Amino acid sequence: MTIDMKIMGNRLKASREKIGLTQNHIAEYLDVDQSLVSKFESGERVISTDMLDALSSLFCCPVSALVSNNDYGKPIEFAFRTSAIEKNDLEALAIINKIALNQLQMERLSKGIKA
C-alpha cells in the first residue's frame, strides 16, 4: 500500500485541530520539535510507525484512518475543559482512547463485522 504523505498530513492536521490541540502539544507528546510536526502535516516528512500509532491513540482512531483517504466513519469525539494541557494529560488520554478503540473492535468482532 502506497501512502500519500499529503493526505496523511491533512488527516493529522484535521485530527489535531478537531480536538483543539496545537502543533506544540503534539510535539511535546511525541518528544519532537514543533517544526517536525509541521513537516508531518505538510507531507514533507515521513512519520515513524511508532509516532503514527501514538497519534492514532491520541486521536482515538485506527492508524488506517490517518494514512488513507477512505472514510472510516465518525471517530470518537471528546472535548477538553482546560487550555492547560500537559504531556502527561495527553498520555493518559491516549491510553483511555486505546481502551475505547479496543472495546469498539471487540464489539465489531462479536457481531461479525470486519474492521
Buried (B, 14 or more C-beta within 10 A) or exposed (E): EEBEBEBBBBBBBEBBEEBEBBBEBBBBBBEBEBEBBBBBBBBEBEBEEEBBBBBBBBBBBBBEBBBBEEEEEEBEEEEEEEEEBEEEBBBEBBEEBBEBBEEBEEEEEEEEEEE
